[in-house]
Amino acid sequence: MKKTQYLYKNINKTILTENTVKGNCENFIGATQVPLGLAGPLKIYLQNIKGKAQKKEIMIPLSTTEGALVASINRGLKATYISKGIKTYVENVGVTRGPLFRVKNIKEAQKITLYIEKNINKLKKIARNYSPHINLLKVNTQFVGKNLWLRLYFDTSEAMGMNMVTYVSEVIALKVQNDLKVKCTSLSGNFCSDKKPSWSNFILGRGKKVWAETVIKKNIVERVLKTQPKKIVEIVKNKSQLGSIITGSLGFNAHFANIIAALYLSLGQDLGHIAEGSMGITDAEVEDNGDLYFSVFMPDIMVGTVGGGTKLPTQKEALNILGVGNKKGDSLILSQIIAATVLAGELSLSAALASGDLAKSHKKLTSKKND
């Protein structure tokens, strides 16, 4: 299928106006253009809403100013496509908000914790009464000295839902404040932890927790990726994992953030959540038969298919390319597509480092005749 078939009429023709961006940008003066490219096709086996595998082949829209990024992702997608594609799995952890309360002492902190446990169904009802699109899943608490944090987890349906979560969290915080006569000093006390990489988000997850894996035959690694499976494994272990450990990084990967940024921008996601999406682990092994096993784990994917920037014309059409919108389960599908694309980008960069072609390929793809 020709890539030009995916160039929907509005992608290059839509002119944003103050009315178009209402709710997305204040003091509007114009729009910044970022190049939009296509990579693919991606062959993916999605976990659908019933937990069954669903095969899908799609092109991937990527917005970036970094030369060689789209080509690199495209190479990773080619290697996985020729093989058996990419398999994914997702857990809906929930979107979090972390109100902070000021307490008199530890005893009062314990009292509030007990109150939350006993009244969890009432708190869940508050969320359901606010909107049919949001449900309170659970509440964690933590206290230090005279400070008590709540970590509220919400299912926000197909929306990323940070605004909804904030509104409902305020209502819940006010109820706790009024019932127990304690002061909520901040609607967000960073226990969320929103738009920041953190160990709590890494371990507990936030938004969607996603896994993706693939097995690539040795001859395909040699032909498409120009290297050997064992050399890619060495790069993953020594660079992405060990190199990250000695720097104290929360991202045990090659460049998750690169791919997340290109996807989030093209798909109308909140760009602040690139920080969270940068966390995760890339892993690789050589199978007994010599083939390459390659995987990524992403504990914190904050995305939605409705609301926010997804309603902007170009971003809406980019989502249409992926076949997602407001259908039930579409946000879960989107998170898996993102993880699969990240896998492709990680695979290609790891291979370029293993073969020693990174600098050469960037020089070839980013040089201009007038430079």
C-alpha positions as CSV (number, residue, x, y, z in Angstrom):
1,M,0.0,0.0,0.0
2,K,1.4,3.4,-1.0
3,K,2.2,5.7,1.8
4,T,0.6,8.6,0.0
5,Q,-2.8,6.9,0.7
6,Y,-2.3,7.8,4.3
7,L,-1.8,11.5,3.7
8,Y,-5.3,12.6,4.7
9,K,-6.4,15.8,3.2
10,N,-6.2,17.8,6.4
11,I,-2.8,16.8,7.6
12,N,-1.0,19.3,5.3
13,K,-3.8,21.8,4.7
14,T,-5.4,22.5,8.1
15,I,-4.8,26.0,9.4
16,L,-5.2,26.4,13.1
17,T,-7.3,29.3,14.4
18,E,-8.1,30.7,17.8
19,N,-11.4,28.9,17.7
20,T,-9.8,25.6,16.6
21,V,-7.4,25.5,19.5
22,K,-9.8,26.7,22.2
23,G,-9.2,24.7,25.3
24,N,-5.7,23.7,24.2
25,C,-3.8,27.0,24.0
26,E,-4.3,30.5,25.5
27,N,-3.1,33.8,24.0
28,F,-2.9,32.1,20.6
29,I,-0.7,33.7,18.0
30,G,0.0,30.9,15.6
31,A,1.3,27.4,15.1
32,T,4.7,25.8,15.2
33,Q,5.2,23.3,12.3
34,V,7.0,20.1,13.0
35,P,7.7,17.6,10.2
36,L,5.4,14.5,10.2
37,G,6.6,11.2,8.8
38,L,5.3,7.7,8.4
39,A,7.0,4.5,9.4
40,G,5.8,0.9,8.9
41,P,3.9,-1.1,8.5
42,L,3.8,-2.3,12.0
43,K,2.6,-5.9,12.4
44,I,1.2,-6.2,15.9
45,Y,-0.7,-8.8,17.9
46,L,-2.7,-6.7,20.4
47,Q,-4.3,-7.9,23.5
48,N,-7.9,-6.8,23.0
49,I,-10.4,-5.8,25.7
50,K,-11.3,-9.5,26.2
51,G,-7.7,-10.5,26.6
52,K,-7.5,-12.2,23.2
53,A,-4.8,-11.6,20.6
54,Q,-5.8,-9.4,17.7
55,K,-3.6,-9.0,14.6
56,K,-3.3,-5.5,13.2
57,E,-1.1,-3.9,10.4
58,I,-0.8,-0.2,10.5
59,M,1.4,2.8,9.5
60,I,2.9,4.9,12.3
61,P,2.8,8.7,12.2
62,L,5.8,10.3,13.8
63,S,6.5,14.1,14.4
64,T,10.1,15.0,14.8
65,T,12.9,17.3,13.8
66,E,15.6,14.6,14.3
67,G,16.8,13.3,11.1
68,A,17.3,9.5,10.9
69,L,14.7,8.8,13.7
70,V,11.8,7.8,11.3
71,A,14.2,5.8,9.1
72,S,15.5,4.0,12.2
73,I,12.1,3.1,13.5
74,N,11.1,2.1,10.0
75,R,14.0,-0.3,9.9
76,G,13.1,-1.9,13.3
77,L,9.5,-2.3,12.1
78,K,10.7,-3.9,8.8
79,A,12.8,-6.5,10.8
80,T,9.8,-7.4,13.0
81,Y,7.4,-7.4,10.1
82,I,9.4,-9.9,8.1
83,S,9.6,-12.0,11.3
84,K,6.4,-12.8,13.2
85,G,5.6,-9.3,14.2
86,I,5.3,-7.8,17.8
87,K,3.2,-9.2,20.6
88,T,2.0,-6.9,23.3
89,Y,0.3,-7.0,26.7
90,V,-1.2,-4.2,28.7
91,E,-2.5,-3.5,32.3
92,N,-4.7,-0.5,33.0
93,V,-3.1,0.7,36.3
94,G,-5.0,3.9,36.5
95,V,-4.3,7.6,36.4
96,T,-3.2,9.0,39.7
97,R,-3.5,12.2,41.7
98,G,-1.9,12.7,45.1
99,P,-3.6,15.2,47.5
100,L,-1.5,16.3,50.5
101,F,-3.0,16.8,54.0
102,R,-1.5,18.5,57.1
103,V,-2.1,16.4,60.2
104,K,-1.3,17.0,63.9
105,N,0.6,13.7,64.5
106,I,1.0,10.1,63.4
107,K,-2.2,9.1,65.3
108,E,-4.3,11.5,63.2
109,A,-2.6,10.2,60.0
110,Q,-3.6,6.7,61.0
111,K,-7.1,7.9,61.6
112,I,-7.4,9.3,58.1
113,T,-5.9,6.0,56.6
114,L,-8.6,4.0,58.5
115,Y,-11.3,6.4,57.3
116,I,-10.2,5.9,53.7
117,E,-10.3,2.1,54.1
118,K,-13.8,2.1,55.7
119,N,-15.3,4.6,53.2
120,I,-13.7,3.5,50.0
121,N,-17.1,2.6,48.4
122,K,-18.5,6.1,49.3
123,L,-15.4,7.7,47.7
124,K,-15.9,5.5,44.6
125,K,-19.5,6.7,44.4
126,I,-18.3,10.3,44.4
127,A,-16.3,9.5,41.2
128,R,-19.2,7.7,39.5
129,N,-21.6,10.6,40.3
130,Y,-19.2,13.0,38.7
131,S,-19.0,11.3,35.4
132,P,-19.8,7.8,33.9
133,H,-16.3,7.9,32.3
134,I,-14.3,7.8,35.5
135,N,-14.0,5.2,38.2
136,L,-12.0,5.3,41.4
137,L,-10.0,2.0,41.6
138,K,-8.1,2.3,44.8
139,V,-6.3,4.6,47.3
140,N,-2.8,4.3,48.7
141,T,-1.6,6.4,51.7
142,Q,1.7,7.5,53.0
143,F,2.7,9.8,55.9
144,V,5.8,11.5,57.1
145,G,5.9,13.7,60.2
146,K,2.8,15.9,60.0
147,N,2.1,15.3,56.3
148,L,-0.2,12.7,54.8
149,W,-0.4,11.9,51.1
150,L,-3.2,10.0,49.3
151,R,-2.5,8.3,45.9
152,L,-5.9,8.1,44.2
153,Y,-6.1,5.7,41.1
154,F,-8.7,6.2,38.5
155,D,-9.9,4.4,35.4
156,T,-10.5,7.2,32.9
157,S,-11.9,5.2,30.0
158,E,-10.6,6.4,26.6
159,A,-9.4,9.7,27.8
160,M,-5.9,10.3,29.3
161,G,-8.1,12.0,31.9
162,M,-5.8,14.2,34.0
163,N,-8.3,17.0,34.2
164,M,-11.2,14.7,35.2
165,V,-9.0,13.1,37.8
166,T,-8.0,16.5,39.2
167,Y,-11.7,17.6,39.5
168,V,-12.8,14.4,41.2
169,S,-9.7,14.4,43.5
170,E,-10.7,17.9,44.7
171,V,-14.2,16.7,45.6
172,I,-12.8,13.7,47.5
173,A,-10.2,15.8,49.2
174,L,-12.8,18.2,50.4
175,K,-15.0,15.4,51.8
176,V,-12.0,14.1,53.8
177,Q,-11.2,17.6,54.9
178,N,-14.8,18.3,56.0
179,D,-15.5,14.9,57.6
180,L,-12.2,14.7,59.6
181,K,-11.5,18.5,60.0
182,V,-8.0,18.2,58.5
183,K,-6.5,20.7,56.0
184,C,-5.8,19.7,52.4
185,T,-2.7,21.9,51.8
186,S,-2.2,20.9,48.1
187,L,-4.5,19.1,45.6
188,S,-1.3,17.6,44.2
189,G,1.5,16.8,46.6
190,N,3.7,15.0,44.0
191,F,2.7,11.6,45.3
192,C,1.0,11.2,41.9
193,S,3.8,11.4,40.6
194,D,2.6,13.4,37.5
195,K,5.0,14.4,34.7
196,K,8.1,13.3,36.6
197,P,10.0,10.0,36.3
198,S,9.9,8.4,39.8
199,W,10.5,5.0,41.4
200,S,6.9,4.9,42.6
201,N,5.7,5.1,39.0
202,F,8.3,2.6,37.8
203,I,7.4,0.0,40.4
204,L,3.6,0.6,40.9
205,G,2.9,1.7,37.3
206,R,0.8,4.7,36.2
207,G,-1.7,5.0,33.4
208,K,-1.0,2.0,31.3
209,K,1.7,-0.6,32.1
210,V,2.7,-2.2,28.8
211,W,5.0,-5.0,27.6
212,A,6.1,-5.8,24.0
213,E,8.2,-8.6,22.6
214,T,9.4,-10.1,19.3
215,V,11.6,-12.9,18.1
216,I,13.7,-12.2,15.0
217,K,15.5,-15.0,13.1
218,K,19.2,-14.7,12.9
219,N,19.4,-14.4,9.2
220,I,16.9,-11.4,9.3
221,V,19.1,-9.8,12.0
222,E,22.0,-10.1,9.7
223,R,20.2,-9.0,6.5
224,V,18.1,-6.1,7.8
225,L,19.9,-5.0,10.9
226,K,23.4,-5.7,9.6
227,T,24.7,-7.3,12.8
228,Q,24.5,-10.5,14.9
229,P,22.0,-11.3,17.7
230,K,24.8,-11.7,20.3
231,K,26.2,-8.3,19.5
232,I,22.7,-6.6,20.0
233,V,22.4,-8.5,23.3
234,E,25.8,-7.1,24.4
235,I,24.7,-3.5,23.6
236,V,21.4,-4.0,25.5
237,K,23.2,-5.4,28.6
238,N,26.2,-3.2,28.6
239,K,24.7,0.1,27.4
240,S,21.0,0.2,28.1
241,Q,21.1,-1.7,31.4
242,L,24.6,-1.5,33.0
243,G,25.3,2.0,31.6
244,S,22.0,3.2,33.0
245,I,22.7,1.6,36.4
246,I,26.1,3.4,36.8
247,T,24.4,6.8,36.0
248,G,21.5,6.3,38.3
249,S,19.0,6.5,35.4
250,L,15.4,5.6,35.7
251,G,15.4,4.6,32.0
252,F,17.2,1.3,31.4
253,N,16.9,1.7,27.7
254,A,18.5,3.3,24.6
255,H,16.1,6.1,23.8
256,F,12.5,5.5,24.8
257,A,11.9,9.3,25.1
258,N,12.9,9.9,21.4
259,I,10.0,7.6,20.1
260,I,7.6,8.7,22.8
261,A,8.1,12.3,21.9
262,A,7.5,11.7,18.2
263,L,4.4,9.7,18.9
264,Y,2.9,12.0,21.5
265,L,3.3,15.1,19.4
266,S,1.7,13.6,16.3
267,L,-1.1,12.0,18.3
268,G,-2.2,14.9,20.4
269,Q,-0.9,13.6,23.8
270,D,0.2,15.7,26.7
271,L,3.9,16.3,26.0
272,G,4.7,16.6,29.8
273,H,4.1,12.9,30.0
274,I,7.2,12.2,27.8
275,A,9.1,12.3,31.1
276,E,7.2,9.4,32.5
277,G,7.3,7.5,29.2
278,S,11.1,7.7,29.2
279,M,11.2,5.1,32.0
280,G,11.3,1.4,31.3
281,I,13.5,-1.5,30.5
282,T,14.8,-2.9,27.2
283,D,15.9,-6.6,27.3
284,A,17.4,-9.0,24.8
285,E,18.6,-12.6,24.7
286,V,19.9,-15.1,22.1
287,E,17.5,-18.0,21.8
288,D,18.8,-21.6,21.8
289,N,18.5,-21.7,18.0
290,G,20.5,-18.5,17.6
291,D,17.5,-16.2,16.9
292,L,17.1,-12.9,18.7
293,Y,14.5,-12.3,21.5
294,F,13.9,-8.6,22.1
295,S,11.5,-6.9,24.5
296,V,10.5,-3.6,26.2
297,F,8.7,-3.0,29.4
298,M,7.0,0.4,29.9
299,P,5.4,0.9,33.3
300,D,4.1,4.4,32.8
301,I,2.2,5.2,29.6
302,M,-0.2,8.2,30.0
303,V,-2.3,8.3,26.8
304,G,-5.8,8.8,25.6
305,T,-7.8,8.7,22.3
306,V,-10.3,11.4,23.2
307,G,-10.0,14.8,24.8
308,G,-7.1,17.2,25.1
309,G,-5.0,17.5,21.9
310,T,-6.6,14.5,20.2
311,K,-9.3,16.8,18.9
312,L,-6.9,19.0,16.9
313,P,-7.4,18.3,13.2
314,T,-4.0,16.9,12.3
315,Q,-3.7,14.9,15.5
316,K,-7.2,13.5,15.0
317,E,-6.3,12.3,11.5
318,A,-3.0,10.7,12.8
319,L,-5.1,8.8,15.3
320,N,-7.4,7.7,12.4
321,I,-4.3,6.3,10.7
322,L,-3.9,4.0,13.7
323,G,-7.6,3.2,13.7
324,V,-8.3,4.4,17.2
325,G,-10.9,6.9,18.5
326,N,-13.6,6.7,21.1
327,K,-14.4,3.0,20.9
328,K,-14.2,1.1,24.2
329,G,-10.7,-0.2,24.7
330,D,-9.0,2.2,22.1
331,S,-6.8,3.8,24.7
332,L,-5.5,0.3,25.6
333,I,-4.8,-0.4,21.9
334,L,-3.0,2.9,21.6
335,S,-0.7,2.2,24.5
336,Q,0.2,-1.1,22.9
337,I,0.9,0.5,19.5
338,I,3.2,2.9,21.3
339,A,5.1,0.1,23.1
340,A,5.5,-1.8,19.8
341,T,6.9,1.3,18.1
342,V,9.3,1.9,20.9
343,L,10.5,-1.6,20.6
344,A,11.2,-1.1,16.9
345,G,13.2,2.1,17.7
346,E,15.1,0.4,20.4
347,L,15.9,-2.5,18.2
348,S,17.2,-0.4,15.3
349,L,19.4,1.8,17.5
350,S,20.8,-1.1,19.4
351,A,21.7,-2.8,16.1
352,A,23.3,0.5,14.7
353,L,25.5,0.6,17.8
354,A,26.3,-3.1,17.5
355,S,27.3,-2.7,13.9
356,G,29.2,0.6,14.4
357,D,26.9,2.3,11.9
358,L,25.3,5.0,14.1
359,A,27.4,8.0,13.2
360,K,27.6,7.0,9.5
361,S,23.8,6.6,9.2
362,H,23.1,9.9,10.9
363,K,25.7,11.7,8.7
364,K,24.1,10.2,5.6
365,L,20.5,11.0,6.6
366,T,20.9,14.4,8.2
367,S,23.4,16.1,5.9
368,K,22.1,18.8,3.5
369,K,23.6,19.7,0.2
370,N,24.0,23.3,1.3
371,D,25.8,22.4,4.5
